[in-house]
Amino acid sequence: MRSQSAITGASAGADPDTANAPGVQSYETRLGVYDEMVAAEHKVLPYWERFIDALAAMGSAEIERRRRDTQRLLRENGVTYNVYGGDTHKLARPWRLDPVPLLIGSAEWLTIEAGLKQRAVLLDLILQDIYGEQTLLKKGLLPAELVLGHNGFFHACVGALPARTQQLTLYSANLARAANGRLWVLSDRTQAPSGAGYALENRTVMTRILADIFRETPVQRLAGFFKALDQGLTTLARHNKDNPRIVLLTPGPFNEAYFEHAYLSAYLGYTLVQGDDLTVRDGRVWLKSLTGLQPVDVILRRVDDSFCDPLALRSDSRLGVAGLLEAVRRGNVVIANPLGSSLLENPGLLAFLPKLARHFLNEDLRLPSVATWWCGQAREREFVLNNLDRLLIKPINRGPDDRIWCGAALGKAEQQRLRAAILAKPHGYVAQEPMSFSTVPAFIDHRMEARNAVLRSFVVADGDDYHAMPGGLTRVAWDKDDFNVSNQAGGISKDTWVLADESNAPVAMATPASRLSPVDAASEPLTSRAADHLFWVGRYWERIDGAARLLRTVLLKYRDTQEFNEASDTQCLAVLLRALTHVTVTYPGFTDDALLTAPETELFSLAREPKRLGSLTDNIQAFVQSAFTIRDLWSQDTWRSVDSIQHRWRQRVVNNGLTIDALQSGLDELITGLVAFAGLTGDSMTREAGWLMLDSGRRLERALMLMALLRATVASQHDPAVASQVFEAVLSSTDSFNIYLRRYRSFMQLPMLLELLLLDETHPRSVAYQLQQLSLHIDALPREGQGSRLSAEQRLIVKAHTDLRLSTVAELLSDEDGAGVYSALDDLLADTTERLWRVADVIARVYFSHSQAAQWMTANAPLEDEL
Amino acid sequence: MKYRITHSTVYNYSQPVGLCQNEARLQPRDFWRQRCESCHFEITPEPMDFREFVDYFGNRVVYFAVQQPHRQLAVTAISEVTLFPASNGDGYPPLSWEQIRDWLQDPAGSAPGLRPSQAHPQDQDVEQALLEARYHLLDSPMIAAGSELADYARPSFQPERPLLDVVRDLMQRIYADFTYDPAFTTIATPLSEVLRHRRGVCQDFAHLAIGCLRSFGLAARYVSGYVETQPPPGEERLIGADASHAWFAVYLPGDGWLEFDPTHNKVPFDRHITLAWGRDFSDVTPLKGIVYGGGQHGLSVSVDVLRLA
């Protein structure tokens, strides 16, 4: 049933009948459903009026333009929400943000805020009791089966809470409004609530997209919330109280909210770590960095508690740190939220909160929970079984499939099965009343449409008190009448504007009050994992650059052969095509002579095939994936350049029918994109360990690619006519043609080419230059005191570099092995290649040591394991 | 009765281990029929980090970490215990299993004769004991109650049969129906496999009995320890040929936990030495650890239970 709202409040000048009207006048709400903008009276609420009038005046086309801008900004900023399933290349789904925020009036906000804070205090008290004295269980205020039978209860964590007033640092609640206009809590999030970072990014984008309206609206700022979070985490530290090291523990880039982990760690200035970036020694937690082990004082955790310690909790976890709980027990590290706090997410608790609020606080709940019956009690169970067809049934434990049964939708047989399951383990189930959420205007298909909404709100403890974020993450369903607002189901997010009577003074984040002492920038360690990824970003970068330039040269030569049909062109093309296969390691490729005459299919495949190892698309994906994994280390501009490389390549080359012309301009754009990335990293990265790693990877790969090219082209003899064409192609594909001409002003000759591309230390495209730089970088890497002795990687690079420096062109070209190969040259290139591979191996072993695998041992391991 | 127990575990690795962290539940705990006189560890290489604590079930735990590279880890625990010859289950009111099941669900509406305060003078202890018992009604990582287990157990659960008779019968049936076969199971073998093939080791039989009892609403726990073995007549006792052992205990209001050994069809008396107890094996694993590196590994375990007096 629909009702046309007679919107008397909106006085926008736009004519409702014109195509450009955003549909404010004809906004349709549903009968019996509360709407956030028009309530139940079909009249725009006073605090929405100015905002919606401004939108109406803007017109639908303009709003649509801004909506697209929103999506572009989000994509460029790398805001994603990974969706599980499907292939990994399409893992990252862009975050969706509706240009219409949810508005909350200042008076109502006070009520919500008080309710959220009360719940945080209450849940904190419950947590402290269950991991402490367990009085609630002993006195029967909470049934033992409800708590001890929940998989968020970890007996190993009992007694492990540090003595302090607030245990729960972060709390989040999902709120929805019922038909009567009252707000209800649907569920509590207590172990590692996500969404606050997305809320912040949404706000950042909205202030740009709706800058005009935002300026005119007294919206409360979010920065204070994050400042309180930083302060709260800082006060948790037991050591280094003045300047504790706080890390954000993430499950890694495959987690659906990885963007947020990277975003928050960069915003708050915390090192982003995965489990194997940390180690426990002497009962303390340490960060494995390029400069050795650094103590960690506080962990902001985004890993589920059961996965945090394979020794004390789930032994099959690869995401945690063995011994972490022991470090917690000794008070050497504090984790927020504490291990075990997921027990508060048990939906069965909702049924007991009113009683516990009176027990602990002598108060009624200010924000009620959705009506919940726990089946572990006889009367409630009976009620649930008698009313199955009008209730939602949930297991108290969130399982892998997160099943929720809607009683009304079940057939007879399914109902029987559910009934039997409840009777077999009654304490494992709750029933809840289905709730219809309120609607809120969303800009969908060029007009305002009412969509069901859920607000995720956030509360943080700053060490003294709880503070609610004046705002939050609002999510709406994509489809009309749908109640599933989750990101996994394709929901859209909204910014949430909590209105103030007058604009609050913005809180600057640049100098958090809690950390006024100047932080030594050089002391922020680079994790060995981040070092590893930087190294690989450098390597993929050069792989793309080298392959793209060579491919471009090949295409030019291919055109020549089409146009002039000269034998020397065709022979030169064959050399280049084979070189392309060698350089990109995509055998058999053009080593199969049959492909040489009709190379287009293979060339296109090398450019665009996403699943082909060594193709440009494959290397671009790997480059972006590695860069994304260390998203927190890039500046906004740098990340945007990474995004645009991939985006443009997809548009030009991958997603369209491909022609030689299109590929050529795609390659031009790709190379320009890489140059932009080079400029940004060169300009914005400090010359510390991170840059050393990036540039080392880059130099190493450039040397390898260049040597592969030289071996495949000039290390063997060609007919003079072909040779000069090959030389020219090699020079132009290494961006050295102009330099060659300027310097030698002569015809193409091999000795001069080798002088320039192999031995000239002043030429940034030469092998010698790469080795010299690599040698400097390797010397600068941190290493344990070893006196004047050289390390393994130093010895290797010194040997490679010295051999090259001692070579002369005359010697390199002095003997020819009878098959047309300059053997001294070929040997030098082969030996140097081999040494560089070993350099990469040694660096990986010494500096990226997080890769050592953990094994689980019990004394009852099967006897077959005997050595 | 006095015993000295020497429990040695040696890991050999094909590659160096850079770091290992371990939890050992190898120290006998004290309770009414057992006192641990002494216990010490010999660990090589010597752990740089070593700390003792008590877990949620009251078991003694040692956390230790070996932080220097090593290719072998040897852990030996040497304990001396005194056992007080005492048995349980005699002279208690013959409460039916249904009475006890109902009492565990709702102690307030307890039947006459169920007055736990006789055994527990302080109310606080009653509450604590009841909470512990109720934890052991629930599924645990390695034991999920269900209809398969209930079907197997049902013949023992005759209506209004005294609980002790039920459990003795269940123990006797497991002893008779199941074949002791160390080649059949590993720690990862699920209970349903054990039930289907009627084979397993002491740990499986204890899990089985516990699962059966929990399927009928009774509280049961897993006990890890050792049993003194007698050499075959005329043969010398072999040092180190003993093994870890496991059995189970069931909760009886007022009396606490009564023990049963389904592997030997015996009620533990003065030859069962207790290390630790919990919901199942995963709570009381005698020695577990995480090693970084190590490659392939080999393991040897020896246990020696020596009667001193």
Interface residues (C-beta under 8 A of the other chain):
Chain A: Q134 L137 K138 K139 A144 E145 L148 G149 H155 A156 V158 G159 T279 V280 R281 D282 G283 P310 L311 A312 S315 A322 G323 E326 R329 R330 A424 K425 H427 Q852 A853 A854 Q855 W856 M857 T858 A859 N860 A861 P862 L863 D865 E866 L867
Chain B: T9 Y11 N12 S14 G18 L19 C20 Q21 N22 E23 M48 D49 R51 F53 D55 Y56 F57 Y63 A65 Q67 Q124 E127 Q128 L130 L131 R134 Y135 L137 L138 D139 G146 S147 T186 I187 Q203 S244 D283 T285 P286 L287 K288 G289 I290 V291 Y292 G293 G294 Q296 H297 G298 L299 S300 V301
